[in-house]
Amino acid sequence: MTLPRMLTGLAITVTATATLSALAPAAQATAGSARAWGPYSAPGKAAQASGTLTATGEDHGDLPTADLVRVSGKLSDNTRGPACGWAVFRVTYRSGSNLPFREHPVRHCSNRKPKSFSFKYRDVYQVELKVCSERKAAKPSLTCLYAGTWKTLYLSK
């Protein structure tokens, strides 16, 4: 490679980096606004969840994450008998250079009025949701967790 080509490539890289650095604060400023999600339903509309998600302090480094993500909403249980409505959130977070996840289930077993919920996590890369309806248990079943698709509520870019 010739010297002029290397200098041209270096100039393009410096210009692109300066442009992205100038745009980054604007992207972070708008990231703190609450975004509505849902309603998402279980098959047969036996349970339904909706709410808002707020991501603040997005860091667009090697592993882009939000410093803090707050999720709040309501879960309605429309089941009959001993069944419950579940909203299971899968939160992928940064731990060093890894992206593990944890599940945050919300259960509601009364069809009288919706159940409110709220939680927050730090260093979040992605938040996904699955709404299920099944028998009352301490945790959601493997069928609830692994059958069907997860709905992406937030993805740090």
N, C-alpha and C positions, 0 to 999 in steps of 0.2 A: 504494500500500500504506500502511496506517495505522501509526502508531507502535506501538500495542499488538501488532499482528501481527508487526512486525519484532522487538520485544523478546521475544515468545514464541518466534519462530524462533531467535533468538540463544541463549535459555536452553536450548532443546532441543539445539542444536549443542554448547554447553559441557558439558551433562550427558552427551551421547553420547561426546564426546572424553575426559572424565574417566573414564567407565566403561571405554572401550577401553584407556586408559592403565593402568588398574588391572589389566586382564586380560592385557596384553601380557607381563609377566614370567612369568606362569604358563605361557603358550604357549611362550615361549622355553625354559623349564626342561625341558619335556617333549620338545622337539624334538631333544635330543641323544641320545635312546635309539636303539639299532640296530633297524632294521626289516628283517625277512626279505623277500626277493622270490624269485619263481620257485617251482618250476622252469618255465622257458619252453623250448620245443622248436622246432627247425626242422621243416619239413614232413617227414613220415615218421619223425620222431624220430631223424634222422640226427645231430643234435647237441642238447645240452641244457645250459642254464646256470641256476644258482641261487646265492644268496648273501645278503649283508646290505648295507644302506645306512644311514649315519649322517649326519644333517644337524645342524650346530651353529651357533648364533649367528644365528638367523633375524632379518632386518631387514624390517619391514613398512612401509617407506617408500613412495615413489612407485613404485619398481620393487622389489618384494619379492624378496629373495634370501637364501640361507643363506651365512654367512661361509665355512664349510668343509663340503664333502660328501666323505665317504669311502665308496668302493664296494669290496667284496671279494667273492670267490666262487670257484666252480669251473666249468670248462667241460669237458664230456664229449664226446668225438668217437666216434660210433658208426658212422662211414662205412666203406665198403669201398673198397679200391684207393687211387688218388691223391687222393682228396677230403679236405677238412679241415672241421672245425667252426669257426664264427665266432660270436663274441658282439660285436656292434658297439653301442657306447654313443654316444648323441648328447647332449652336455652343452651346454645353453644357459646362458650366463653374462652378467653385466652388464659392459658396457664404456662408461662414461659414462652416457648416457641410452639406449644401444642394447642389444639382446639378441641378439648373434651366437651361433653355436654352433660346436663342433668335434666331430669324431668320434674316438672312442677304440676302435680295434678290438683284439680279443684273438683269436688264432688258435691252434688245437690240431690237430695232424695225426697223432696217435697214439691208437689205440683201447685202449691198455693201461690207463692210469689217468687220472683227471681232472687237468686243469691248473689250478693255483691262480693267482689274479691279485688285484691290489689297486692302487688309484690314488686320488688325491684332487685336487679342484679348489676354487678359491675363488670367491666371489661368484656362486654357482650359483642359477639360476632354475628349471631343469628338467633331469631326467635321464630319457632314454628308452633302450630296448633293442630290438634285433632280433637273433634267432638264425638263422643260415643254415648251409647245408652246400653247399660247392662246391669246385672244383679248387684246388690249392695256388697261391697268388699272393702278391705283395707287399702287396696291399691288397684289400679286398672289392670285388666287382663292382658295377656300377650296378644290376643286377638285385637283388642282395642289399640294397642301400641303398634302392631306390625301389619295389620290388614288395612288396605286403603292407602291414601296419600296424606302427607302432612301439608298444611297450608302455611306458606311463608308470610309472617307478619312483618318481619324486619330482617334486612340483610345489609351489613356494613359494606360499603364499597369504597 
